[in-house]
Amino acid sequence: MSAPTPDRSSILIVDDMQENLVALEAVLGPLDQQLVTARSGEDALKAMLRQDFAVVLLDVLMPGMDGFETASNIKRLDQTKDVPIILLTGTDVDADYAYRGYALGAADFLSKPIDPWVLRTKVNVFLDLDRKNRQLAVQAEQLRRLLVAEQAPGRTGGPAAEGPLEGTPSSGSGRMGAGTGGAERLAEITEKLTEIEVLLRDAQQPDRTGLADRIAELEATVRGLDPAGGGA
């Protein structure tokens, strides 16, 4: 199993039958993502507390902690509640299985035998969402570091501690000095960062356009900082 890289997401596959795990790994292999398997609900929860996943494929019919109970536990934990779950089950199941799954917060429900193309297509949607969310989180953290650097006492010139944010002025420009104008800009940036953090943390499927707009507003605010450190 390959180690995760910044360009690859992780997918958790949960099924008590080894042959099903092997089949699902074969279907998802062409996506070139990190595949992690678990053979019980307990093992799935342990894996999700160790690392982040873009999506979970969860078999419903498992001994002990079944898929519904596992999904309920996933949605109960703050660390895992926002991870999308695709429930998988056989053809001979109760008619209300899909309803129960959606009521627990599952994002999708598929019956076996599963069409490989359909499964890859659905998983790809969540992989794309995960990539966008990670990109937005990185941009928000870059802006936060820039804000902290601008607030550092005795700051003169030079690049920010972690390097300049892409698309923002290099050293010697856009510096914020003391004064009412600088304080107002700091307050504005702090407020926008808080809005982005709330959207990233609380949204089940964040509005990527809205997040991108807020980040663009932040970048514009940072670029507009007065180099002399006065007003706007």
Phi, psi and omega in degrees: 000125185285151176286145180292148176235166181301335182268359182238140176261169179248139179240130178258126179247123184239118178200140182280349182256123184299322181295328177290322177298317180297318180295317180292323176298321179294320180294319185271350181307317181299344179286345177058048175242169177283123180254125179241135182244153176216142184254012177200163177297322179298315180294325179296316180296319178298317180296321182288337176277345179271329183208169180269146178232146177281328182198154178239129171260116192235117176289138182282314188269090178231148177290156181072240178283105183282182184296323180294316179294320178298314179299319179299318179292323178298315183286345181277336184270133180301323184290336187238356190296337183266001180283125180296142180240129171252115180276138180240137179209166178285179182281327183269078181228166178297148183295337184268007181301315181298317179299315180299319180296312179295324179296330179279350179106010177296145181275334182202168184214123181234141178258143177278149358289140186265132176290120183304318181295318179298316181297313180298320180297314180294317180296323180300326178300315181286330175295318178296317178299319180296317179298315180296318180296320179292322178296316179295321179296320178296317179297319179297321179291323177298317179295322178296316179297321179296319179297316179298319180296321180292331181275349184299131181294141177074015182289133178245258182249195176092160181288163176298161186304324182253017182092155183289150176290136181302129179090001179249165183296150176278185183301144178096350178227156177068023181279145181254123179258194180283170177117167183298318181301315179297319180296321179295319179296318178300317180296321180295315180295317179300318180296318181291322177298320179297319178299317180295317180299319180297317179296317181292324185279320191262338185281131177295313175227091190304147174285100186296325179294316179297319179295316180298321178297318181293321178294321178297321177297319179297315181298320178295321178296315180296317181295334183272003180297137182289120181298336181275349176082026178257228181278194183286000000 
